[in-house]
Amino acid sequence: MLALCVEASHQRGMGHLFRMMNLITYLQAHERPNIMLVNEHAPSLEILLGARIPFEVVSPDDLDSDWESRLIKRYGITVWVNDRLDTHIRHAENVKRQNIKLVTFDDRGSGAAAADVHIAALVFDGVESLQGRKILSGIEYLILNPDIDKFKRRRIRVERIIVTLGGSDTYGVTVRIAALLKKLGRTATVHVGPGFERYDSLMRVMNAGFELKAHVPSLVREFAQYDLAITGGGITAFEANASGLPSIIVANETFEIPVGKFLERLGCSVFAGHHSAIDETAFERPLDVETMSLVGMQRIPTSGIRAIYRELQPL
Protein backbone atom coordinates (compact mmCIF):
# COMPACT_ATOMS: atom_id res chain seq x y z
CA MET A 1 0.00 0.00 0.00
CA LEU A 2 1.29 3.44 -0.97
CA ALA A 3 0.32 6.58 0.91
CA LEU A 4 0.57 9.83 -1.05
CA CYS A 5 0.64 12.79 1.34
CA VAL A 6 0.01 16.24 -0.15
CA GLU A 7 -0.71 19.78 0.99
CA ALA A 8 -2.94 22.20 -0.90
CA SER A 9 -4.16 25.65 0.07
CA HIS A 10 -4.74 29.13 -1.30
CA GLN A 11 -1.23 30.02 -0.19
CA ARG A 12 0.53 26.85 -1.36
CA GLY A 13 -1.53 26.25 -4.47
CA MET A 14 -2.85 22.96 -5.83
CA GLY A 15 -0.03 21.75 -8.08
CA HIS A 16 1.07 19.08 -5.59
CA LEU A 17 -2.46 17.67 -5.50
CA PHE A 18 -2.79 17.47 -9.28
CA ARG A 19 0.66 15.89 -9.65
CA MET A 20 -0.18 13.13 -7.17
CA MET A 21 -3.58 12.60 -8.77
CA ASN A 22 -1.78 11.81 -12.04
CA LEU A 23 0.46 9.37 -10.17
CA ILE A 24 -2.52 7.73 -8.48
CA THR A 25 -4.23 7.23 -11.83
CA TYR A 26 -1.12 5.42 -13.03
CA LEU A 27 -0.90 3.33 -9.85
CA GLN A 28 -4.54 2.33 -10.18
CA ALA A 29 -3.98 1.25 -13.78
CA HIS A 30 -1.21 -1.03 -12.49
CA GLU A 31 -3.34 -2.28 -9.58
CA ARG A 32 -1.13 -0.80 -6.86
CA PRO A 33 -3.24 -0.06 -3.75
CA ASN A 34 -2.98 3.53 -2.55
CA ILE A 35 -4.50 6.16 -0.30
CA MET A 36 -4.29 9.94 -0.60
CA LEU A 37 -3.55 11.85 2.62
CA VAL A 38 -4.48 15.52 2.32
CA ASN A 39 -5.00 18.50 4.58
CA GLU A 40 -8.40 20.10 5.10
CA HIS A 41 -8.91 22.20 1.94
CA ALA A 42 -12.44 22.26 0.59
CA PRO A 43 -11.64 22.69 -3.15
CA SER A 44 -9.15 19.81 -3.03
CA LEU A 45 -11.53 17.49 -1.20
CA GLU A 46 -14.27 18.27 -3.72
CA ILE A 47 -11.93 17.38 -6.58
CA LEU A 48 -10.90 14.09 -4.96
CA LEU A 49 -14.51 13.15 -4.32
CA GLY A 50 -15.39 13.90 -7.94
CA ALA A 51 -12.47 11.80 -9.16
CA ARG A 52 -13.41 8.96 -6.77
CA ILE A 53 -9.92 8.87 -5.34
CA PRO A 54 -9.78 7.39 -1.82
CA PHE A 55 -8.41 9.87 0.71
CA GLU A 56 -8.16 10.71 4.38
CA VAL A 57 -7.92 14.21 5.82
CA VAL A 58 -4.83 14.75 7.98
CA SER A 59 -3.01 17.59 9.74
CA PRO A 60 0.44 17.59 8.11
CA ASP A 61 1.79 20.30 10.43
CA ASP A 62 1.12 18.18 13.52
CA LEU A 63 4.60 17.04 14.60
CA ASP A 64 3.65 15.76 18.06
CA SER A 65 0.82 13.22 17.91
CA ASP A 66 2.53 10.72 15.54
CA TRP A 67 -0.55 10.48 13.35
CA GLU A 68 1.72 8.98 10.71
CA SER A 69 2.29 5.76 12.67
CA ARG A 70 -1.43 5.26 13.30
CA LEU A 71 -2.22 5.53 9.59
CA ILE A 72 0.68 3.29 8.58
CA LYS A 73 -0.65 0.54 10.85
CA ARG A 74 -4.31 1.10 9.89
CA TYR A 75 -3.76 0.84 6.15
CA GLY A 76 -0.73 -1.44 6.06
CA ILE A 77 1.29 1.28 4.31
CA THR A 78 4.65 0.10 2.98
CA VAL A 79 5.72 3.20 0.99
CA TRP A 80 5.06 6.79 2.07
CA VAL A 81 5.24 9.47 -0.65
CA ASN A 82 5.40 13.17 0.27
CA ASP A 83 4.58 15.95 -2.20
CA ARG A 84 4.51 18.85 0.25
CA LEU A 85 7.40 21.13 -0.76
CA ASP A 86 8.80 21.45 2.76
CA THR A 87 8.73 18.48 5.14
CA HIS A 88 10.08 18.43 8.70
CA ILE A 89 12.61 15.90 9.97
CA ARG A 90 10.32 14.97 12.87
CA HIS A 91 7.61 13.96 10.42
CA ALA A 92 10.12 11.93 8.39
CA GLU A 93 11.37 10.20 11.55
CA ASN A 94 7.80 9.25 12.50
CA VAL A 95 7.42 7.57 9.11
CA LYS A 96 10.81 5.85 9.11
CA ARG A 97 10.32 4.57 12.67
CA GLN A 98 7.77 2.15 11.20
CA ASN A 99 10.44 0.57 8.96
CA ILE A 100 8.84 1.58 5.68
CA LYS A 101 10.21 3.40 2.64
CA LEU A 102 9.97 7.18 2.36
CA VAL A 103 9.84 8.99 -1.00
CA THR A 104 9.66 12.76 -1.38
CA PHE A 105 9.21 15.23 -4.26
CA ASP A 106 11.07 18.54 -4.69
CA ASP A 107 11.53 18.73 -0.93
CA ARG A 108 13.20 21.80 0.54
CA GLY A 109 12.66 20.81 4.17
CA SER A 110 14.79 19.02 6.74
CA GLY A 111 12.74 15.85 6.25
CA ALA A 112 14.28 15.26 2.84
CA ALA A 113 17.46 14.00 4.48
CA ALA A 114 15.62 10.89 5.74
CA ALA A 115 14.06 10.03 2.37
CA ASP A 116 15.04 6.80 0.65
CA VAL A 117 14.30 8.44 -2.71
CA HIS A 118 14.12 12.17 -3.47
CA ILE A 119 12.59 12.95 -6.87
CA ALA A 120 13.48 16.50 -7.88
CA ALA A 121 12.36 17.08 -11.44
CA LEU A 122 11.69 20.77 -10.81
CA VAL A 123 14.99 21.65 -9.14
CA PHE A 124 17.38 23.34 -11.58
CA ASP A 125 19.60 25.37 -9.25
CA GLY A 126 21.51 23.84 -6.35
CA VAL A 127 20.89 20.20 -7.31
CA GLU A 128 24.08 19.29 -5.45
CA SER A 129 22.51 20.43 -2.18
CA LEU A 130 19.50 18.10 -2.44
CA GLN A 131 19.18 15.65 0.44
CA GLY A 132 18.12 11.99 0.45
CA ARG A 133 19.72 8.59 0.05
CA LYS A 134 18.94 8.45 -3.67
CA ILE A 135 18.47 11.61 -5.72
CA LEU A 136 16.61 11.53 -9.04
CA SER A 137 16.78 14.91 -10.76
CA GLY A 138 15.99 16.15 -14.25
CA ILE A 139 12.93 16.60 -16.41
CA GLU A 140 12.94 12.91 -17.29
CA TYR A 141 11.19 12.50 -13.91
CA LEU A 142 8.40 14.98 -14.56
CA ILE A 143 4.91 13.69 -13.85
CA LEU A 144 2.78 15.13 -16.63
CA ASN A 145 -0.78 14.47 -17.67
CA PRO A 146 -0.70 11.29 -19.80
CA ASP A 147 -3.25 12.78 -22.21
CA ILE A 148 -0.64 15.22 -23.57
CA ASP A 149 0.39 12.83 -26.32
CA LYS A 150 -3.20 12.82 -27.64
CA PHE A 151 -3.23 16.59 -28.10
CA LYS A 152 0.24 17.48 -29.38
CA ARG A 153 0.03 20.03 -32.15
CA ARG A 154 2.51 22.26 -33.94
CA ARG A 155 1.66 25.96 -33.61
CA ILE A 156 2.49 28.38 -36.41
CA ARG A 157 1.21 31.79 -35.26
CA VAL A 158 -0.49 33.33 -32.25
CA GLU A 159 -4.20 33.69 -32.74
CA ARG A 160 -5.65 32.46 -29.45
CA ILE A 161 -4.14 32.99 -26.00
CA ILE A 162 -4.98 31.27 -22.72
CA VAL A 163 -4.06 32.65 -19.31
CA THR A 164 -3.84 30.06 -16.52
CA LEU A 165 -1.90 30.88 -13.38
CA GLY A 166 -2.62 28.08 -10.95
CA GLY A 167 -5.41 26.42 -9.06
CA SER A 168 -5.58 29.21 -6.51
CA ASP A 169 -3.48 32.09 -7.95
CA THR A 170 -2.27 33.10 -4.51
CA TYR A 171 -1.04 36.57 -5.47
CA GLY A 172 -3.73 37.65 -7.90
CA VAL A 173 -1.44 37.57 -10.93
CA THR A 174 -4.33 36.62 -13.21
CA VAL A 175 -5.96 40.02 -12.71
CA ARG A 176 -2.73 41.87 -13.49
CA ILE A 177 -2.05 39.84 -16.63
CA ALA A 178 -5.60 40.37 -17.92
CA ALA A 179 -5.20 44.11 -17.32
CA LEU A 180 -1.85 44.09 -19.13
CA LEU A 181 -3.25 42.27 -22.16
CA LYS A 182 -6.16 44.68 -22.27
CA LYS A 183 -3.73 47.62 -22.20
CA LEU A 184 -1.82 46.06 -25.11
CA GLY A 185 -5.01 45.65 -27.11
CA ARG A 186 -5.00 41.86 -26.88
CA THR A 187 -7.63 39.42 -25.66
CA ALA A 188 -7.47 35.95 -24.15
CA THR A 189 -9.36 33.15 -22.53
CA VAL A 190 -8.73 33.41 -18.80
CA HIS A 191 -8.82 30.10 -16.95
CA VAL A 192 -9.09 30.07 -13.16
CA GLY A 193 -8.82 27.09 -10.87
CA PRO A 194 -11.04 25.84 -8.04
CA GLY A 195 -9.18 27.88 -5.41
CA PHE A 196 -9.45 31.24 -7.21
CA GLU A 197 -10.94 33.98 -5.02
CA ARG A 198 -10.70 37.23 -7.02
CA TYR A 199 -13.65 37.06 -9.42
CA ASP A 200 -14.83 40.62 -8.74
CA SER A 201 -11.42 42.14 -9.47
CA LEU A 202 -11.00 40.01 -12.58
CA MET A 203 -14.39 40.93 -14.02
CA ARG A 204 -13.57 44.63 -13.60
CA VAL A 205 -10.56 44.40 -15.95
CA MET A 206 -11.92 41.98 -18.55
CA ASN A 207 -13.74 43.48 -21.51
CA ALA A 208 -16.00 41.91 -24.13
CA GLY A 209 -13.08 40.37 -26.00
CA PHE A 210 -12.11 38.15 -23.07
CA GLU A 211 -13.60 34.80 -22.12
CA LEU A 212 -13.62 33.37 -18.60
CA LYS A 213 -13.45 29.63 -17.89
CA ALA A 214 -13.39 28.10 -14.42
CA HIS A 215 -11.56 24.85 -13.59
CA VAL A 216 -12.20 22.96 -16.83
CA PRO A 217 -12.30 19.13 -16.63
CA SER A 218 -9.03 18.75 -18.57
CA LEU A 219 -6.58 21.62 -18.94
CA VAL A 220 -4.51 19.60 -21.42
CA ARG A 221 -7.56 19.12 -23.65
CA GLU A 222 -8.32 22.84 -23.29
CA PHE A 223 -4.75 23.73 -24.33
CA ALA A 224 -5.32 22.13 -27.73
CA GLN A 225 -7.46 25.12 -28.75
CA TYR A 226 -4.74 27.77 -28.20
CA ASP A 227 -1.49 29.03 -29.67
CA LEU A 228 0.12 30.68 -26.63
CA ALA A 229 -0.24 30.11 -22.88
CA ILE A 230 0.57 32.51 -20.07
CA THR A 231 1.35 30.37 -17.04
CA GLY A 232 3.15 30.17 -13.73
CA GLY A 233 6.44 28.37 -13.32
CA GLY A 234 5.09 24.99 -12.30
CA ILE A 235 3.98 21.75 -13.92
CA THR A 236 1.40 23.56 -16.09
CA ALA A 237 4.15 25.29 -18.07
CA PHE A 238 5.77 21.93 -18.84
CA GLU A 239 2.44 20.40 -19.84
CA ALA A 240 1.70 23.28 -22.18
CA ASN A 241 5.14 23.18 -23.81
CA ALA A 242 5.18 19.39 -24.09
CA SER A 243 1.92 19.58 -26.05
CA GLY A 244 3.44 22.10 -28.46
CA LEU A 245 1.89 25.16 -26.82
CA PRO A 246 4.55 27.87 -26.26
CA SER A 247 4.31 29.84 -23.03
CA ILE A 248 5.12 33.11 -21.37
CA ILE A 249 5.96 32.33 -17.76
CA VAL A 250 5.40 34.54 -14.73
CA ALA A 251 6.87 33.10 -11.53
CA ASN A 252 4.32 33.05 -8.72
CA GLU A 253 6.94 31.93 -6.18
CA THR A 254 10.67 32.58 -6.03
CA PHE A 255 11.42 28.87 -6.52
CA GLU A 256 9.61 29.08 -9.88
CA ILE A 257 12.20 31.53 -11.22
CA PRO A 258 14.72 28.78 -12.12
CA VAL A 259 11.90 26.92 -13.91
CA GLY A 260 11.09 29.96 -16.05
CA LYS A 261 14.75 30.52 -16.86
CA PHE A 262 15.25 26.83 -17.70
CA LEU A 263 12.32 26.72 -20.13
CA GLU A 264 13.48 29.97 -21.74
CA ARG A 265 16.97 28.49 -22.23
CA LEU A 266 15.38 25.36 -23.66
CA GLY A 267 13.70 27.55 -26.26
CA CYS A 268 10.00 26.83 -25.74
CA SER A 269 9.09 29.67 -23.36
CA VAL A 270 9.70 33.31 -22.61
CA PHE A 271 10.33 34.18 -18.97
CA ALA A 272 8.65 37.40 -17.86
CA GLY A 273 10.13 37.43 -14.37
CA HIS A 274 8.70 37.17 -10.86
CA HIS A 275 5.18 38.47 -10.33
CA SER A 276 6.51 41.29 -8.16
CA ALA A 277 8.39 42.75 -11.14
CA ILE A 278 6.77 41.54 -14.36
CA ASP A 279 8.70 42.32 -17.53
CA GLU A 280 5.93 43.73 -19.71
CA THR A 281 8.15 43.71 -22.80
CA ALA A 282 7.91 39.90 -22.80
CA PHE A 283 4.27 40.31 -23.88
CA GLU A 284 5.05 42.76 -26.67
CA ARG A 285 7.97 41.34 -28.59
CA PRO A 286 7.41 39.00 -31.56
CA LEU A 287 7.74 35.27 -30.87
CA ASP A 288 9.08 32.50 -33.09
CA VAL A 289 6.07 30.41 -32.22
CA GLU A 290 6.77 27.60 -34.69
CA THR A 291 10.26 26.96 -33.35
CA MET A 292 9.11 27.25 -29.73
CA SER A 293 6.32 24.77 -30.40
CA LEU A 294 8.63 22.19 -31.95
CA VAL A 295 11.22 22.54 -29.19
CA GLY A 296 8.61 21.91 -26.51
CA MET A 297 7.32 18.76 -28.15
CA GLN A 298 10.79 17.43 -28.86
CA ARG A 299 12.64 18.33 -25.66
CA ILE A 300 10.12 17.78 -22.85
CA PRO A 301 9.51 14.07 -22.21
CA THR A 302 6.07 12.77 -21.27
CA SER A 303 7.32 9.40 -19.98
CA GLY A 304 8.44 10.58 -16.54
CA ILE A 305 5.61 8.84 -14.71
CA ARG A 306 6.81 5.50 -16.07
CA ALA A 307 10.36 6.22 -14.91
CA ILE A 308 9.07 7.02 -11.43
CA TYR A 309 6.92 3.90 -11.31
CA ARG A 310 9.99 1.80 -12.11
CA GLU A 311 11.66 3.36 -9.06
CA LEU A 312 8.64 2.78 -6.83
CA GLN A 313 7.95 -0.78 -7.98
CA PRO A 314 10.70 -2.55 -5.99
CA LEU A 315 10.09 -0.52 -2.80
C-alpha positions in Angstrom: 0.0 0.0 0.0 1.3 3.4 -1.0 0.3 6.6 0.9 0.6 9.8 -1.0 0.6 12.8 1.3 0.0 16.2 -0.2 -0.7 19.8 1.0 -2.9 22.2 -0.9 -4.2 25.7 0.1 -4.7 29.1 -1.3 -1.2 30.0 -0.2 0.5 26.9 -1.4 -1.5 26.3 -4.5 -2.8 23.0 -5.8 0.0 21.7 -8.1 1.1 19.1 -5.6 -2.5 17.7 -5.5 -2.8 17.5 -9.3 0.7 15.9 -9.7 -0.2 13.1 -7.2 -3.6 12.6 -8.8 -1.8 11.8 -12.0 0.5 9.4 -10.2 -2.5 7.7 -8.5 -4.2 7.2 -11.8 -1.1 5.4 -13.0 -0.9 3.3 -9.8 -4.5 2.3 -10.2 -4.0 1.2 -13.8 -1.2 -1.0 -12.5 -3.3 -2.3 -9.6 -1.1 -0.8 -6.9 -3.2 -0.1 -3.7 -3.0 3.5 -2.6 -4.5 6.2 -0.3 -4.3 9.9 -0.6 -3.6 11.8 2.6 -4.5 15.5 2.3 -5.0 18.5 4.6 -8.4 20.1 5.1 -8.9 22.2 1.9 -12.4 22.3 0.6 -11.6 22.7 -3.2 -9.1 19.8 -3.0 -11.5 17.5 -1.2 -14.3 18.3 -3.7 -11.9 17.4 -6.6 -10.9 14.1 -5.0 -14.5 13.1 -4.3 -15.4 13.9 -7.9 -12.5 11.8 -9.2 -13.4 9.0 -6.8 -9.9 8.9 -5.3 -9.8 7.4 -1.8 -8.4 9.9 0.7 -8.2 10.7 4.4 -7.9 14.2 5.8 -4.8 14.7 8.0 -3.0 17.6 9.7 0.4 17.6 8.1 1.8 20.3 10.4 1.1 18.2 13.5 4.6 17.0 14.6 3.7 15.8 18.1 0.8 13.2 17.9 2.5 10.7 15.5 -0.5 10.5 13.4 1.7 9.0 10.7 2.3 5.8 12.7 -1.4 5.3 13.3 -2.2 5.5 9.6 0.7 3.3 8.6 -0.6 0.5 10.9 -4.3 1.1 9.9 -3.8 0.8 6.2 -0.7 -1.4 6.1 1.3 1.3 4.3 4.7 0.1 3.0 5.7 3.2 1.0 5.1 6.8 2.1 5.2 9.5 -0.6 5.4 13.2 0.3 4.6 16.0 -2.2 4.5 18.8 0.2 7.4 21.1 -0.8 8.8 21.5 2.8 8.7 18.5 5.1 10.1 18.4 8.7 12.6 15.9 10.0 10.3 15.0 12.9 7.6 14.0 10.4 10.1 11.9 8.4 11.4 10.2 11.5 7.8 9.2 12.5 7.4 7.6 9.1 10.8 5.9 9.1 10.3 4.6 12.7 7.8 2.1 11.2 10.4 0.6 9.0 8.8 1.6 5.7 10.2 3.4 2.6 10.0 7.2 2.4 9.8 9.0 -1.0 9.7 12.8 -1.4 9.2 15.2 -4.3 11.1 18.5 -4.7 11.5 18.7 -0.9 13.2 21.8 0.5 12.7 20.8 4.2 14.8 19.0 6.7 12.7 15.8 6.3 14.3 15.3 2.8 17.5 14.0 4.5 15.6 10.9 5.7 14.1 10.0 2.4 15.0 6.8 0.7 14.3 8.4 -2.7 14.1 12.2 -3.5 12.6 12.9 -6.9 13.5 16.5 -7.9 12.4 17.1 -11.4 11.7 20.8 -10.8 15.0 21.6 -9.1 17.4 23.3 -11.6 19.6 25.4 -9.2 21.5 23.8 -6.4 20.9 20.2 -7.3 24.1 19.3 -5.5 22.5 20.4 -2.2 19.5 18.1 -2.4 19.2 15.6 0.4 18.1 12.0 0.5 19.7 8.6 0.0 18.9 8.4 -3.7 18.5 11.6 -5.7 16.6 11.5 -9.0 16.8 14.9 -10.8 16.0 16.1 -14.2 12.9 16.6 -16.4 12.9 12.9 -17.3 11.2 12.5 -13.9 8.4 15.0 -14.6 4.9 13.7 -13.8 2.8 15.1 -16.6 -0.8 14.5 -17.7 -0.7 11.3 -19.8 -3.2 12.8 -22.2 -0.6 15.2 -23.6 0.4 12.8 -26.3 -3.2 12.8 -27.6 -3.2 16.6 -28.1 0.2 17.5 -29.4 0.0 20.0 -32.2 2.5 22.3 -33.9 1.7 26.0 -33.6 2.5 28.4 -36.4 1.2 31.8 -35.3 -0.5 33.3 -32.2 -4.2 33.7 -32.7 -5.7 32.5 -29.4 -4.1 33.0 -26.0 -5.0 31.3 -22.7 -4.1 32.6 -19.3 -3.8 30.1 -16.5 -1.9 30.9 -13.4 -2.6 28.1 -11.0 -5.4 26.4 -9.1 -5.6 29.2 -6.5 -3.5 32.1 -8.0 -2.3 33.1 -4.5 -1.0 36.6 -5.5 -3.7 37.6 -7.9 -1.4 37.6 -10.9 -4.3 36.6 -13.2 -6.0 40.0 -12.7 -2.7 41.9 -13.5 -2.0 39.8 -16.6 -5.6 40.4 -17.9 -5.2 44.1 -17.3 -1.9 44.1 -19.1 -3.2 42.3 -22.2 -6.2 44.7 -22.3 -3.7 47.6 -22.2 -1.8 46.1 -25.1 -5.0 45.6 -27.1 -5.0 41.9 -26.9 -7.6 39.4 -25.7 -7.5 36.0 -24.1 -9.4 33.1 -22.5 -8.7 33.4 -18.8 -8.8 30.1 -17.0 -9.1 30.1 -13.2 -8.8 27.1 -10.9 -11.0 25.8 -8.0 -9.2 27.9 -5.4 -9.5 31.2 -7.2 -10.9 34.0 -5.0 -10.7 37.2 -7.0 -13.6 37.1 -9.4 -14.8 40.6 -8.7 -11.4 42.1 -9.5 -11.0 40.0 -12.6 -14.4 40.9 -14.0 -13.6 44.6 -13.6 -10.6 44.4 -15.9 -11.9 42.0 -18.6 -13.7 43.5 -21.5 -16.0 41.9 -24.1 -13.1 40.4 -26.0 -12.1 38.1 -23.1 -13.6 34.8 -22.1 -13.6 33.4 -18.6 -13.5 29.6 -17.9 -13.4 28.1 -14.4 -11.6 24.9 -13.6 -12.2 23.0 -16.8 -12.3 19.1 -16.6 -9.0 18.8 -18.6 -6.6 21.6 -18.9 -4.5 19.6 -21.4 -7.6 19.1 -23.6 -8.3 22.8 -23.3 -4.8 23.7 -24.3 -5.3 22.1 -27.7 -7.5 25.1 -28.8 -4.7 27.8 -28.2 -1.5 29.0 -29.7 0.1 30.7 -26.6 -0.2 30.1 -22.9 0.6 32.5 -20.1 1.3 30.4 -17.0 3.1 30.2 -13.7 6.4 28.4 -13.3 5.1 25.0 -12.3 4.0 21.8 -13.9 1.4 23.6 -16.1 4.2 25.3 -18.1 5.8 21.9 -18.8 2.4 20.4 -19.8 1.7 23.3 -22.2 5.1 23.2 -23.8 5.2 19.4 -24.1 1.9 19.6 -26.1 3.4 22.1 -28.5 1.9 25.2 -26.8 4.5 27.9 -26.3 4.3 29.8 -23.0 5.1 33.1 -21.4 6.0 32.3 -17.8 5.4 34.5 -14.7 6.9 33.1 -11.5 4.3 33.1 -8.7 6.9 31.9 -6.2 10.7 32.6 -6.0 11.4 28.9 -6.5 9.6 29.1 -9.9 12.2 31.5 -11.2 14.7 28.8 -12.1 11.9 26.9 -13.9 11.1 30.0 -16.0 14.7 30.5 -16.9 15.2 26.8 -17.7 12.3 26.7 -20.1 13.5 30.0 -21.7 17.0 28.5 -22.2 15.4 25.4 -23.7 13.7 27.6 -26.3 10.0 26.8 -25.7 9.1 29.7 -23.4 9.7 33.3 -22.6 10.3 34.2 -19.0 8.6 37.4 -17.9 10.1 37.4 -14.4 8.7 37.2 -10.9 5.2 38.5 -10.3 6.5 41.3 -8.2 8.4 42.8 -11.1 6.8 41.5 -14.4 8.7 42.3 -17.5 5.9 43.7 -19.7 8.1 43.7 -22.8 7.9 39.9 -22.8 4.3 40.3 -23.9 5.1 42.8 -26.7 8.0 41.3 -28.6 7.4 39.0 -31.6 7.7 35.3 -30.9 9.1 32.5 -33.1 6.1 30.4 -32.2 6.8 27.6 -34.7 10.3 27.0 -33.3 9.1 27.2 -29.7 6.3 24.8 -30.4 8.6 22.2 -31.9 11.2 22.5 -29.2 8.6 21.9 -26.5 7.3 18.8 -28.2 10.8 17.4 -28.9 12.6 18.3 -25.7 10.1 17.8 -22.9 9.5 14.1 -22.2 6.1 12.8 -21.3 7.3 9.4 -20.0 8.4 10.6 -16.5 5.6 8.8 -14.7 6.8 5.5 -16.1 10.4 6.2 -14.9 9.1 7.0 -11.4 6.9 3.9 -11.3 10.0 1.8 -12.1 11.7 3.4 -9.1 8.6 2.8 -6.8 7.9 -0.8 -8.0 10.7 -2.5 -6.0 10.1 -0.5 -2.8 
